Amino acid sequence: MTNFFSFHGTVTMISDFNTGQNSGEGCYKLMTVENGLGAIVNFVVSPTTYFVDHVMVVVGDRVTGYYDGNAPALLIYPPQYNALVMVKDNPNQNVKVDYFNSQLVSSDGQLQLNISPYTPIVLTNGQSFTRPPVNRDLIVIYGPATFSIPAQTTPYRIIVLC
């Protein structure tokens, strides 16, 4: 169970990130995100960072970066985190990255999933996930939700983070 933290804002800079290994040269990016209130975060984007919908992100895009809140972090300013999941804003969908328990309720208790027989459940590589998605870290792409607590929704798609 990963303790997902997020930061939302506008991408202000994207540059190559040197890992010190020649084999990784050009494979890592440093993405600077500013939230409009003066807070800045640098995300290290690696080949394993999952981009929802496999979109290309450019300077000026509004994004949410998710990182492991329990992972060690350098004590520098602006803070620098390894991005696990990046989501480019899309007005037609909502995204929640979190651990979902046996009742398919997120760890923060804010969202409950009602999975239909037609909800695609896939792995990050696009292949079908054939087990129930309970007690797992999930990327949930959804639309409308109820106003109850927890809000309930039938997801458009679920991506299982193994």
Residue pairs with C-beta under 8 A, 6 or more apart in sequence:
1 99
1 107
1 137
2 68
2 70
2 84
2 99
2 137
2 161
3 68
3 69
3 70
3 107
4 66
4 67
4 68
4 69
4 84
4 85
4 97
4 98
4 99
4 137
5 66
5 67
5 68
5 69
5 81
6 64
6 65
6 66
6 67
6 97
7 33
7 35
7 39
7 41
7 43
7 64
7 65
7 67
7 81
8 33
8 35
8 62
8 63
8 64
8 65
9 33
9 34
9 35
9 36
9 39
9 41
9 62
9 63
10 33
10 34
10 35
10 36
10 60
10 61
10 62
10 63
11 31
11 32
11 33
11 57
11 58
11 59
11 60
11 61
11 62
11 63
12 32
12 33
12 34
12 40
12 59
13 30
13 31
13 32
13 59
14 29
14 30
14 31
14 32
14 57
14 58
14 59
15 29
15 30
16 25
16 26
16 28
16 29
16 30
17 28
17 29
17 30
17 44
17 45
18 25
18 28
19 25
19 27
19 28
27 46
27 47
28 44
28 45
28 46
28 47
29 44
29 45
30 42
30 43
30 44
30 45
30 80
31 42
31 43
31 45
31 57
31 63
31 65
31 83
31 86
32 40
32 41
32 42
32 43
32 78
33 40
33 41
33 42
33 43
33 63
33 65
34 40
40 78
41 65
41 78
41 79
41 80
41 81
42 78
42 79
42 80
42 81
43 65
43 67
43 80
43 81
43 82
43 83
43 86
44 80
44 81
44 82
44 83
45 83
45 86
46 82
46 83
49 82
49 83
49 84
49 85
49 86
50 84
50 85
50 86
50 124
50 139
50 159
50 161
51 57
51 85
51 86
51 87
51 88
52 85
52 86
52 87
52 88
52 95
52 139
52 141
52 159
53 88
53 90
55 88
57 63
57 86
57 88
61 88
61 89
62 88
62 89
63 86
63 87
63 88
63 89
64 86
64 87
64 89
64 95
65 81
65 83
65 85
65 86
65 87
66 83
66 84
66 85
66 86
66 87
66 97
67 81
67 82
67 83
67 84
68 81
68 82
68 84
71 81
71 82
73 79
73 80
73 81
74 80
84 97
84 161
85 97
85 139
85 161
87 95
87 97
92 143
93 141
93 142
93 143
93 156
94 141
94 142
94 143
94 145
95 139
95 140
95 141
95 142
96 106
96 110
96 111
96 138
96 139
96 140
96 142
97 137
97 138
97 139
97 140
97 161
98 106
98 107
98 108
98 111
98 137
98 138
98 140
99 106
99 107
99 135
99 136
99 137
99 138
100 106
100 107
100 113
100 133
100 134
100 135
100 136
100 137
100 138
100 140
101 107
101 134
101 135
102 134
102 135
103 112
103 134
104 112
104 113
104 114
104 115
104 133
104 134
105 111
105 112
105 113
105 150
106 112
106 150
109 149
109 150
110 149
110 150
110 151
111 140
111 145
111 150
111 151
111 152
111 153
112 150
112 151
112 152
112 153
113 133
113 140
113 142
113 152
113 153
113 154
113 155
113 158
114 152
114 153
114 154
115 121
115 133
115 154
115 155
115 158
116 154
119 154
119 155
119 156
119 157
119 158
120 128
120 157
120 158
121 128
121 129
121 133
121 157
121 158
121 160
122 128
122 129
122 157
122 158
122 159
122 160
123 129
123 159
123 160
123 162
124 159
124 160
124 161
124 162
129 158
129 160
133 158
133 160
136 160
136 161
137 160
137 161
138 158
138 159
138 160
138 161
139 158
139 159
139 161
140 153
140 155
140 157
140 158
140 159
141 155
141 156
141 157
141 158
141 159
142 153
142 154
142 155
142 156
143 153
143 156
144 153
145 151
145 152
145 153
146 152
146 153
